[in-house]
């Protein structure tokens, strides 16, 4: 077969497969291999087909898929699923292997045993959703080691386990393996780079990598596949997605740490992990339900053995096509039953940790600050209201971010340019821009798919008519926004102009810090904010007070973070303060040395707040963790608090039934079994049949 003929065959095969994809379908791993010679080399064209176009945007067919019919629902949610749940609950704890040098707690041994059981079921894996600090990492390592040792004892060669996590957490995993597993186990661990080939992976038992690298390899593969028949591109080095893994049969074992990072099936990071040829999948996350109930779809989709791969089928079966509407109680029970079959979550008090106390510190903005912030908050509310009728609008996100900035500090609005050459010989180099609506250059998330969880509308024009509140009309001619050519020049201007405290929030912070320091002497204090600019200003205030600030955010190189954190953990508690962002420090850290956290603003996602609290309420903590959260009288703060309450109420209803001690008997939700009627069902059955037939003539005319 000639090269051109092979390309034509591959393109035709791709088109045929793509036509049959309902939305974002898993690779068809049974594609026949096509090998041809070109310039003396064997060209392997057996690359899995790409998913539907544009991995970075939601699929146009996202709403495709129908709710399962009654027969399909009964087939899936019937006695078989109930039996699976009961069998999972009956699993006994794992016996510790001799090569484990640490002492796992009982709940970790239970989790490992249940994961091993789930790997052998139709789901080929499961999720551990314990809260932060309960040791999910060690539970998964027990599973990894047991499968490796069993394969060795049977003389089998397994494909390696791949552990995917945030880039900053790869060293943590390396340390966990070294501190928990004896060298006598002979585990061969590789930290994957783009230079490694597919065949090299089989020389190791465990491959440590990060979301960014996996997504980059997958994106390169897609680009190459999309080019077939159009242009000649060099074959990318995709060690994780090679045909070799399919030929070797068994597939990888996959552990995804901080699995909330793959919650969106339309994102490249999820698709990359989903596309890995796997024999087993273990997901770890302290926030399985990260923000919205539909987030669970991206995690459930990682497992086979169910009919809910398509997003539309999932949402219509467990909720409705309108994601703004909360699922009915009956559909919540459906989702609870599914999750109960694949998820292990224990109550927060399974370990006797000191706990967390959250104190809201209320303060008032000045009249000018309030007018500025509330102006943008009202624009957000109008855009959001329109968005409920017209789809989502990213403009609303811009408005609410601006409202938060205006309620924080005027210097936060300054733009810092990074695309020009800085001439340090010109001090205070700046320009005034009257047409710039502000720019936040903070380093938030390290993930390649970082995204906001704001429920913001899309594609609607916000009202800028004369109907706007008269008290904010002057804002239509906004004050010029200063643009600096470097962060250093921006900070220098704040120092010279002595404007660090020209903000009600910063004044309240300074007063709060002094009060807390006096009330809790010898306790280490940390300060958190989503914005590194805000922490820059806080650092200026603290330095003026004689404090030494330790930074842990996205601008600190990952290789320096352990040493940086050690400065806070071992330094003088009276002078060392930790400044930390949730995006960088909200996961994978143990900081029991700190017991006081000052939170400079309310976060949109309550789970992100809980994640950062969990860094301090860990094993080894001897004091109650005290959180002081600044809450202003601005409208935007109330908008965020209302969003937190609404989301948390629904999420607690869904997840509450899943938090069980290891020996508790599960109360399997009633999906079809006899049960009490819901309120809407009671109303329905109370109506006269004749009236119902008249009201729904189409349904009345249907015959069985």
C-alpha positions as MATLAB code, in Angstrom:
seq = 'XXXXXXXXXXXXXXXXXXXXXXXXXXXXXXXXXXXXXXXXXXXXXXXXXXXXXXXXXXXXXXXXXXXXXXXXXXXXXXXXXXXXXXXXXXXXXXXXXXXXXXXXXXXXXXXXXXXXXXXXXXXXXXXXXXXXXXXXXXXXXXXXXXXXXXXXXXXXXXXXXXXXXXXXXXXXXXXXXXXXXXXXXXXXXXXXXXXXXXXXXXXXXXXXXXXXXXXXXXXXXXXXXXXXXXXXXXXXXXXXXXXXXXXXXXXXXXXXXXXXXXXXXXXXXXXXXXXXXXXXXXXXXXXXXXXXXXXXXXXXXXXXXXXXXXXXXXXXXXXXXXXXXXXXXXXXXXXXXXXXXXXXXXXXXXXXXXXXXXXXXXXXXXXXXXXXXXXXXXXXXXXXXXXXXXXXXXXXXXXXXXXXXXXXXXXXXXXXXXXXXXXXXXXXXXXXXXXXXXXXXXXXXXXXXXXXXXXXXXXXXXXXXXXXXXXXXXXXXXXXXXXXXXXXXXXXXXXXXXXXXXXXXXXXXXXXXXXXXXXXXXXXXXXXXXXXXXXXXXXXXXXXXXXXXXXXXXXXXXXXXXXXXXXXXXXXXXXXXXXXXXXXXXXXXXXXXXXXXXXXXXXXXXXXXXXXXXXXXXXXXXXXXXXXXXXXXXXXXXXXXXXXXXXXXXXXXXXXXXXXXXXXXXXXXXXXXXXXXXXXXXXXXXXXXXXXXXXXXXXXXXXX';
ca = [
       0.000    0.000    0.000;
       1.383    3.405   -0.941;
       1.616    6.249    1.509;
      -1.061    8.297   -0.281;
      -3.444    5.331   -0.317;
      -2.860    4.750    3.387;
      -3.627    8.399    4.149;
      -6.863    8.217    2.142;
      -7.877    5.044    3.976;
      -7.178    6.652    7.335;
      -9.111    9.820    6.494;
     -12.095    7.791    5.272;
     -11.970    5.688    8.404;
     -11.849    8.810   10.577;
     -14.848   10.368    8.850;
     -16.861    7.184    9.290;
     -16.055    7.063   13.006;
     -16.683   10.770   13.535;
     -20.120   10.510   11.934;
     -21.113    7.977   14.570;
     -19.903    9.968   17.572;
     -22.801   11.278   19.718;
     -20.730   13.928   21.480;
     -17.278   13.387   22.959;
     -16.775    9.691   22.530;
     -13.920    7.566   23.829;
     -11.389    6.406   21.296;
     -12.235    3.313   19.309;
      -9.203    1.298   20.337;
      -9.949   -1.488   17.833;
      -8.900    0.569   14.801;
      -6.756   -1.654   12.583;
      -3.124   -0.646   12.380;
      -1.960    0.739    9.028;
       1.751    0.697    8.335;
       3.364    2.016    5.163;
       6.900    2.823    4.173;
       7.946    6.400    3.433;
      11.539    7.408    2.892;
      12.702    4.129    4.392;
      10.764    4.540    7.648;
       7.673    2.738    8.926;
       4.862    5.265    9.362;
       2.262    4.178   11.930;
      -1.139    5.651   11.098;
      -3.096    3.734   13.744;
      -3.822    6.789   15.850;
      -7.189    6.973   17.595;
      -9.642    9.430   16.033;
     -10.026   12.847   17.528;
     -13.058   13.847   19.534;
     -15.476   16.408   18.247;
     -13.914   19.734   17.299;
     -12.726   22.387   19.649;
     -11.826   20.818   22.917;
     -11.530   24.198   24.572;
     -15.169   25.112   24.006;
     -18.353   23.338   24.884;
     -19.620   21.127   22.136;
     -22.446   22.415   20.022;
     -24.040   19.042   20.641;
     -23.722   19.278   24.400;
     -27.480   18.977   24.837;
     -27.720   15.899   22.631;
     -28.736   12.710   24.351;
     -32.046   11.768   25.877;
     -33.155   10.708   29.314;
     -33.177    6.948   29.562;
     -36.563    5.321   29.011;
     -38.281    3.426   31.803;
     -36.925    0.038   30.793;
     -33.338    1.303   30.576;
     -33.711    3.053   33.926;
     -34.993   -0.125   35.555;
     -32.261   -2.195   33.960;
     -29.519    0.054   35.310;
     -30.915    1.222   38.657;
     -32.532   -2.052   39.629;
     -31.433   -4.968   41.783;
     -28.033   -5.315   40.108;
     -26.902   -1.812   41.137;
     -28.290   -2.303   44.640;
     -26.345   -5.553   44.945;
     -23.176   -3.747   43.809;
     -23.617   -1.135   46.538;
     -24.204   -3.774   49.209;
     -21.144   -5.742   48.082;
     -18.987   -2.592   48.198;
     -20.179   -1.837   51.714;
     -19.306   -5.388   52.828;
     -15.636   -5.196   51.778;
     -13.211   -5.788   54.651;
     -10.104   -3.610   55.171;
      -6.912   -4.442   53.331;
      -4.043   -6.087   55.169;
      -0.963   -3.895   55.020;
       1.814   -5.131   52.753;
       5.217   -5.690   54.350;
       6.779   -3.109   52.051;
       4.634   -0.302   53.524;
       6.866    1.268   56.163;
       4.278    3.712   57.510;
       1.203    2.794   59.546;
      -1.969    3.367   57.527;
      -5.096    4.225   59.477;
      -8.064    1.913   59.393;
     -10.099    4.144   57.068;
      -7.187    4.183   54.587;
      -7.051    0.371   54.570;
     -10.813    0.270   53.989;
     -10.535    2.724   51.097;
      -7.769    0.700   49.452;
      -9.729   -2.550   49.750;
     -12.869   -0.961   48.298;
     -10.937    0.514   45.383;
      -9.457   -2.891   44.609;
     -12.957   -4.349   44.675;
     -14.290   -1.637   42.340;
     -11.441   -2.193   39.872;
     -12.743   -5.724   39.447;
     -16.312   -4.630   38.718;
     -17.924   -3.349   35.518;
     -16.875    0.183   36.548;
     -13.157   -0.746   36.507;
     -12.382    1.705   39.286;
     -13.805    4.203   41.730;
     -13.511    7.565   43.461;
     -12.310    8.531   46.929;
     -13.960   11.776   47.994;
     -12.767   12.098   51.594;
     -12.263   15.627   52.813;
      -8.812   17.196   52.859;
      -6.427   15.712   55.403;
      -7.756   12.145   55.567;
      -4.924   10.605   53.546;
      -6.302    9.801   50.098;
      -2.769    9.643   48.680;
      -1.714    6.729   50.895;
      -4.969    4.866   50.171;
      -4.234    4.984   46.448;
      -0.590    3.984   46.970;
      -1.776    0.873   48.832;
      -3.808   -0.047   45.735;
      -0.927    0.624   43.362;
       1.561   -1.398   45.397;
      -0.821   -4.342   45.903;
      -1.515   -4.702   42.172;
       2.198   -4.475   41.325;
       3.166   -7.081   43.930;
       0.382   -9.458   42.873;
       1.420   -9.216   39.220;
       5.041   -9.932   40.140;
       4.022  -12.959   42.208;
       2.076  -14.316   39.223;
       4.876  -13.616   36.796;
       2.823  -11.041   34.872;
       4.144   -7.779   33.433;
       1.678   -4.947   33.937;
       1.665   -1.631   32.141;
       2.720    1.046   34.646;
       0.434    3.065   36.860;
       0.184    6.676   35.692;
      -0.428    9.255   38.411;
      -1.666   12.580   37.027;
      -1.789   15.612   39.304;
      -1.046   19.324   39.362;
       2.499   20.192   38.379;
       3.265   21.614   41.816;
       2.136   18.373   43.496;
       4.392   15.968   41.565;
       7.216   16.410   44.151;
       4.671   15.714   46.920;
       3.839   12.358   45.347;
       7.512   11.555   44.971;
       8.020   12.219   48.688;
       4.914   10.212   49.639;
       6.174    7.176   47.735;
       9.629    7.464   49.279;
       8.318    7.893   52.827;
       5.650    5.154   52.720;
       7.136    2.411   50.538;
      10.318    0.533   51.440;
      13.206    0.593   48.981;
      13.104   -3.199   49.184;
       9.865   -3.105   47.184;
      11.994   -2.157   44.204;
       9.461    0.306   42.839;
      10.743    2.062   39.749;
       9.339    5.582   39.566;
       9.637    7.929   36.584;
       8.835   11.627   36.510;
       7.641   11.910   32.929;
       8.961   14.559   30.583;
       8.278   15.174   26.908;
      11.586   13.468   26.037;
      10.556    9.979   27.143;
       9.396    7.462   24.542;
       6.465    5.063   24.812;
       8.661    1.994   25.177;
      10.624    3.577   28.024;
       7.472    3.730   30.143;
       7.434   -0.053   30.485;
      10.736    0.025   32.377;
       8.900    1.614   35.308;
       6.131    0.711   37.755;
       4.837    4.230   38.394;
       4.824    7.249   36.070;
       4.372   10.644   37.748;
       3.122   13.397   35.463;
       0.920   16.492   35.438;
      -2.265   17.656   33.767;
      -0.405   20.092   31.527;
       1.891   17.489   29.974;
      -0.923   14.977   29.371;
      -3.097   17.656   27.785;
      -0.201   18.927   25.665;
       0.527   15.476   24.261;
      -3.151   14.920   23.537;
      -3.499   18.319   21.826;
      -0.420   17.599   19.691;
      -1.914   14.280   18.661;
      -5.203   15.928   17.705;
      -3.427   18.558   15.680;
      -1.499   15.852   13.839;
      -4.653   13.831   13.165;
      -6.544   16.883   11.920;
      -3.698   17.578    9.472;
      -3.898   14.179    7.761;
      -4.809   14.672    4.130;
      -4.324   18.454    4.408;
      -0.664   19.055    5.166;
       2.414   17.151    6.241;
       3.283   17.604    9.907;
       5.943   15.712   11.878;
       4.552   12.911   13.997;
       4.372   14.259   17.585;
       6.178   12.545   20.455;
       3.150   11.282   22.399;
       4.519    8.635   24.748;
       1.210    8.313   26.595;
      -0.946    7.825   23.487;
       1.144    5.434   21.428;
      -0.216    2.415   19.560;
       2.264    0.373   21.606;
       0.034    0.622   24.667;
      -2.895   -0.866   22.767;
      -0.790   -3.704   21.376;
       0.475   -4.614   24.841;
      -3.103   -5.232   25.882;
      -3.793   -4.539   29.529;
      -3.688   -0.747   29.540;
      -2.420    1.637   32.207;
      -3.576    1.906   35.754;
      -4.590    5.557   36.161;
      -4.728    7.660   39.324;
      -6.029   11.217   38.887;
      -5.241   13.366   41.914;
      -7.283   16.550   42.432;
      -9.768   15.053   39.980;
     -12.005   18.133   40.093;
      -9.585   19.465   37.463;
     -11.138   17.112   34.877;
     -14.775   17.783   35.757;
     -15.641   19.300   32.347;
     -15.823   16.672   29.605;
     -15.503   19.330   26.900;
     -12.079   20.471   28.139;
      -8.771   19.228   26.815;
      -7.548   18.062   30.225;
     -10.527   15.746   30.681;
     -10.367   14.440   27.138;
      -6.652   13.691   27.489;
      -7.133   11.647   30.657;
     -10.212    9.968   29.184;
      -8.274    8.956   26.062;
      -5.543    7.098   27.958;
      -5.710    3.339   27.346;
      -6.668    2.128   30.833;
      -7.288   -1.075   32.736;
      -8.212    0.694   35.995;
      -9.111    4.230   37.065;
      -8.863    5.778   40.539;
     -10.018    9.369   41.082;
      -9.078   11.357   44.200;
     -10.789   14.609   45.149;
     -11.848   16.323   48.348;
     -14.448   18.198   46.285;
     -16.105   15.652   44.003;
     -19.042   18.031   43.714;
     -16.871   21.052   43.069;
     -19.480   23.672   42.269;
     -22.600   22.449   40.429;
     -24.299   19.057   40.537;
     -23.591   18.523   36.821;
     -19.826   18.711   37.526;
     -20.060   15.060   38.571;
     -20.569   14.065   34.938;
     -16.914   14.589   34.017;
     -15.840   12.248   36.820;
     -18.499    9.583   36.244;
     -17.607    9.598   32.552;
     -14.132    8.283   33.371;
     -15.644    4.900   34.263;
     -17.269    2.330   31.947;
     -20.285    0.248   32.940;
     -23.011    2.906   32.711;
     -24.984    4.656   29.931;
     -24.235    8.271   30.947;
     -21.169    9.143   28.874;
     -23.026   11.804   26.866;
     -23.561   15.022   28.824;
     -27.121   15.496   27.585;
     -28.160   12.002   28.663;
     -26.572   12.575   32.066;
     -28.238   15.926   32.742;
     -31.678   14.833   31.533;
     -31.562   11.607   33.523;
     -30.433   13.248   36.755;
     -31.811   16.763   36.303;
     -33.043   18.595   33.233;
     -31.670   20.292   30.145;
     -31.951   23.600   32.045;
     -28.984   23.487   34.412;
     -30.314   26.495   36.323;
     -33.108   24.291   37.674;
     -32.289   22.079   40.652;
     -32.942   18.360   40.157;
     -36.167   16.972   41.587;
     -35.888   14.794   44.730;
     -36.528   11.682   42.625;
     -33.653   12.508   40.285;
     -31.373   13.357   43.206;
     -31.998    9.846   44.495;
     -30.997    8.441   41.109;
     -27.685   10.284   41.181;
     -27.061    9.323   44.798;
     -27.540    5.662   43.938;
     -25.124    5.833   41.009;
     -22.467    7.611   43.067;
     -22.957    5.246   45.994;
     -21.879    2.389   43.698;
     -18.525    3.955   42.713;
     -17.638    6.436   45.475;
     -16.004    6.167   48.890;
     -16.581    9.164   51.179;
     -16.224    9.107   54.948;
     -17.462   11.771   57.394;
     -15.103   14.614   58.214;
     -14.826   13.462   61.849;
     -13.339   10.057   60.958;
     -10.139   11.635   62.319;
     -10.289   13.631   65.524;
      -8.901   16.871   64.094;
      -9.289   20.121   66.060;
     -11.638   21.593   63.441;
     -12.161   24.980   61.823;
     -14.011   28.045   63.137;
     -14.986   30.652   60.531;
     -15.636   34.175   61.798;
     -17.041   36.763   59.385;
     -15.581   40.202   60.042;
     -18.014   42.802   58.693;
     -16.869   46.286   57.728;
     -18.148   49.227   55.667;
     -16.636   50.695   52.538;
     -16.447   54.452   52.053;
     -19.284   56.020   50.096;
     -17.091   56.372   47.005;
     -15.848   52.764   47.205;
     -19.393   51.528   47.665;
     -20.711   53.489   44.686;
     -17.960   52.204   42.426;
     -18.309   48.571   43.444;
     -22.115   48.569   43.494;
     -22.232   50.113   40.022;
     -20.485   47.060   38.543;
     -22.436   44.676   40.744;
     -25.715   46.044   39.389;
     -24.436   45.673   35.829;
     -23.632   42.059   36.659;
     -27.120   41.427   38.006;
     -28.718   42.900   34.884;
     -26.502   40.900   32.548;
     -27.127   37.752   34.583;
     -30.882   38.294   34.444;
     -30.748   38.638   30.661;
     -28.478   35.635   30.440;
     -31.093   33.397   32.054;
     -33.218   34.037   28.981;
     -30.480   34.065   26.375;
     -27.658   31.696   27.378;
     -24.598   32.644   29.387;
     -22.612   35.843   28.989;
     -18.943   36.278   29.837;
     -19.516   40.005   30.190;
     -21.253   39.320   33.486;
     -18.079   37.706   34.776;
     -16.126   40.827   33.880;
     -18.609   42.985   35.786;
     -18.533   40.948   38.994;
     -14.722   40.748   38.937;
     -14.583   44.522   38.534;
     -17.002   44.932   41.441;
     -14.725   42.841   43.667;
     -11.674   44.838   42.563;
     -13.354   48.155   43.324;
     -14.216   46.863   46.816;
     -10.606   45.799   47.467;
      -8.136   48.606   46.665;
      -7.908   51.245   43.905;
      -4.387   50.089   42.963;
      -5.757   46.660   42.052;
      -7.272   48.291   38.961;
      -3.850   49.229   37.572;
      -2.670   47.350   34.516;
       0.797   45.809   34.456;
       2.236   45.388   30.980;
       4.492   42.397   30.328;
       4.819   42.702   26.552;
       7.292   45.580   26.437;
      10.982   46.015   27.220;
      11.374   47.757   30.569;
      13.758   50.680   30.744;
      14.760   50.724   34.414;
      16.616   53.993   33.901;
      13.274   55.799   33.756;
      11.788   55.668   37.273;
       8.034   55.598   37.660;
       7.438   55.006   33.963;
       3.679   54.965   33.442;
       0.919   56.130   31.163;
      -2.714   56.991   31.665;
      -5.370   55.058   29.787;
      -8.922   56.370   29.881;
     -10.407   53.612   27.732;
      -9.119   50.592   29.725;
     -11.610   48.858   31.990;
      -8.909   47.275   34.139;
      -6.834   44.153   34.013;
      -6.131   41.582   36.679;
      -2.847   39.884   35.923;
      -2.933   37.506   38.862;
      -1.612   33.999   38.612;
      -4.568   31.942   39.713;
      -4.567   28.317   38.697;
      -1.722   26.209   37.447;
      -3.948   24.014   35.315;
      -4.117   24.237   31.553;
      -7.893   24.325   31.777;
      -8.200   26.963   34.474;
     -11.677   28.346   34.414;
     -14.026   30.329   36.578;
     -16.972   28.841   38.383;
     -18.936   32.065   38.140;
     -22.482   31.457   36.930;
     -22.209   34.243   34.413;
     -24.483   34.714   31.389;
     -23.101   34.698   27.846;
     -23.690   36.747   24.691;
     -26.054   39.362   26.066;
     -25.475   43.070   26.087;
     -25.486   44.634   29.514;
     -27.675   47.645   29.917;
     -25.904   50.989   29.879;
     -29.019   53.077   29.475;
     -30.152   56.116   31.409;
     -32.095   53.781   33.695;
     -28.917   53.093   35.691;
     -28.884   54.307   39.259;
     -28.327   58.048   39.360;
     -25.847   57.695   42.222;
     -23.414   55.959   39.862;
     -23.969   57.991   36.690;
     -20.592   59.679   37.140;
     -18.944   56.299   36.598;
     -19.703   56.452   32.890;
     -16.650   58.680   32.705;
     -14.325   56.438   34.698;
     -11.144   57.709   36.202;
      -8.073   56.888   34.105;
      -6.454   53.566   34.939;
      -2.712   53.667   35.421;
      -0.637   51.225   33.412;
       2.830   50.227   34.609;
       5.548   48.453   32.688;
       6.431   46.101   35.550;
       5.119   44.910   38.894;
       8.178   46.437   40.562;
       7.304   49.890   39.255;
       3.693   49.413   40.363;
       4.795   48.493   43.897;
       7.287   51.341   43.995;
       4.523   53.831   43.177;
       2.454   52.517   46.106;
       5.448   52.871   48.432;
       6.313   56.382   47.299;
       2.732   57.608   47.340;
       2.042   55.751   50.619;
      -1.290   54.452   49.338;
      -1.230   50.883   50.705;
      -3.838   51.808   53.311;
      -6.000   53.928   50.992;
      -8.669   51.265   51.093;
     -11.270   50.356   53.703;
     -10.480   46.678   53.242;
      -6.758   47.166   53.855;
      -7.416   49.366   56.896;
      -9.719   46.687   58.284;
      -7.067   44.058   57.593;
      -4.381   46.018   59.455;
      -6.667   46.506   62.444;
      -7.752   42.835   62.397;
      -4.163   41.596   62.142;
      -3.139   43.622   65.189;
      -6.128   42.371   67.215;
      -5.549   38.740   66.289;
      -1.810   38.953   66.994;
      -2.469   40.287   70.495;
      -5.242   37.779   71.251;
      -3.385   34.698   69.980;
       0.323   35.201   70.716;
       2.720   32.525   69.440;
       0.233   31.258   66.853;
       1.294   31.403   63.223;
      -0.826   33.580   60.928;
      -1.489   33.124   57.221;
      -3.226   35.553   54.864;
      -5.021   34.416   51.705;
      -6.404   36.163   48.653;
      -7.229   35.105   45.101;
      -5.183   38.012   43.763;
      -1.419   38.276   44.022;
      -1.745   42.050   43.651;
      -3.782   42.142   46.856;
      -1.125   40.086   48.644;
       1.546   42.474   47.295;
      -0.227   45.348   49.033;
      -0.653   43.278   52.211;
       3.093   42.544   52.151;
       3.846   46.294   52.087;
       1.577   46.839   55.102;
       3.117   43.969   57.076;
       6.682   44.929   56.220;
       5.990   48.395   57.556;
       4.889   46.689   60.788;
       8.201   44.826   61.000;
       6.851   41.454   59.838;
       8.610   39.019   57.501;
       6.350   37.772   54.694;
       6.650   34.314   53.158;
       4.986   34.055   49.722;
       3.366   30.910   48.315;
       1.673   31.714   45.019;
       1.988   31.119   41.286;
       5.020   33.402   40.979;
       7.103   31.190   43.268;
       8.883   28.530   41.146;
       7.706   25.005   42.047;
      11.290   23.970   42.843;
      11.489   26.693   45.536;
       8.136   26.124   47.218;
       9.159   23.505   49.762;
      11.990   25.710   51.064;
       9.714   28.748   50.978;
       7.044   27.017   53.053;
       9.676   25.793   55.525;
      10.508   29.423   56.340;
       6.974   29.865   57.644;
       6.857   26.483   59.392;
      10.123   26.990   61.282;
      10.426   30.766   61.551;
       9.489   32.969   64.486;
       5.664   32.941   64.724;
       5.701   36.525   65.961;
       7.358   37.819   62.791;
       6.735   35.309   59.969;
       3.444   35.572   58.063;
       2.445   33.294   55.169;
       0.814   34.964   52.149;
      -0.872   32.251   50.074;
      -3.263   32.059   47.117;
      -5.956   29.338   46.891;
      -5.035   28.618   43.279;
      -1.500   27.527   44.157;
      -1.751   26.605   47.831;
      -5.294   25.271   48.058;
      -4.396   21.640   47.336;
      -1.747   19.110   48.287;
      -0.197   21.040   51.190;
       0.078   20.183   54.882;
       0.529   23.299   57.021;
      -0.538   22.300   60.549;
       2.002   24.770   61.928;
      -0.424   27.605   61.109;
      -3.628   28.007   63.099;
      -4.902   31.456   62.069;
      -6.023   32.384   58.554;
      -7.142   35.857   57.486;
      -9.200   35.650   54.292;
      -9.269   38.990   52.508;
     -12.396   38.406   50.405;
     -15.279   35.985   50.033;
     -14.645   33.403   47.306;
     -17.299   32.500   44.753;
     -16.764   28.776   45.191;
     -17.241   27.699   48.801;
     -15.315   24.480   48.161;
     -12.203   26.486   47.300;
     -12.516   28.216   50.665;
     -12.787   24.836   52.381;
      -9.757   23.558   50.491;
      -7.542   26.355   51.768;
      -8.888   25.886   55.327;
      -8.046   22.204   55.011;
      -4.356   22.975   54.469;
      -4.147   23.961   58.145;
      -6.632   21.530   59.717;
      -4.421   18.504   59.103;
      -2.919   15.651   61.061;
      -0.461   17.261   63.448;
      -2.630   20.310   64.130;
      -3.043   20.835   67.881;
      -5.162   24.004   67.858;
      -8.532   24.927   66.446;
      -7.993   26.640   63.103;
      -9.461   30.129   63.282;
     -10.504   31.757   60.000;
     -11.329   35.471   59.886;
     -13.135   36.288   56.629;
     -13.534   39.941   55.619;
     -17.052   40.758   54.392;
     -17.907   44.271   53.230;
     -21.279   45.968   52.816;
     -20.857   45.964   49.018;
     -23.570   44.323   46.926;
     -21.012   42.000   45.327;
     -20.144   40.403   48.676;
     -23.806   39.555   49.255;
     -24.140   38.199   45.710;
     -21.231   35.834   46.365;
     -22.541   34.791   49.800;
     -25.988   34.058   48.331;
     -24.376   31.971   45.592;
     -22.379   30.022   48.186;
     -25.505   29.286   50.228;
     -27.571   28.226   47.226;
     -24.920   25.883   45.839;
     -23.973   24.445   49.208;
     -27.567   23.663   50.153;
     -28.125   21.622   46.978;
     -24.720   19.980   47.185;
     -25.192   18.915   50.794;
     -28.526   17.299   49.921;
     -26.844   15.272   47.191;
     -23.618   14.345   48.986;
     -24.984   13.872   52.500;
     -26.210   10.332   51.814;
     -22.760    9.323   50.529;
     -20.746   10.192   53.658;
     -20.660    6.921   55.566;
     -18.338    5.310   58.062;
     -16.797    2.119   56.766;
     -18.972   -0.139   58.908;
     -22.253    1.765   58.484;
     -25.087    0.114   56.592;
     -25.909    2.153   53.502;
     -29.442    3.402   53.099;
     -29.760    2.776   49.377;
     -31.921    5.533   47.854;
     -35.328    4.406   46.623;
     -35.518    4.872   42.874;
     -38.281    2.426   41.958;
     -39.091    0.736   45.245;
     -42.195    1.809   47.215;
     -41.620    5.117   48.960;
     -43.425    8.223   50.153;
     -44.542   10.565   47.397;
     -42.866   13.906   46.865;
     -44.954   17.059   47.294;
     -45.388   17.554   43.545;
     -46.407   13.914   43.175;
     -48.965   14.240   45.972;
     -50.474   17.229   44.160;
     -50.541   15.288   40.900;
     -52.299   12.258   42.343;
     -54.793   14.479   44.155;
     -56.129   15.799   40.852;
     -59.206   14.359   39.236;
     -58.353   11.867   36.425;
     -60.912   13.455   34.099;
     -59.298   16.860   34.596;
     -55.872   15.396   33.892;
     -57.093   13.774   30.668;
     -58.580   17.070   29.546;
     -55.394   18.920   30.483;
     -53.082   16.443   28.709;
     -55.079   15.078   25.731;
     -51.955   13.851   23.899;
     -50.857   11.732   26.827;
     -54.408   10.529   27.436;
     -54.589    9.285   23.837;
     -51.452    7.159   24.205;
     -51.930    3.420   24.554;
     -49.625    0.951   26.286;
];
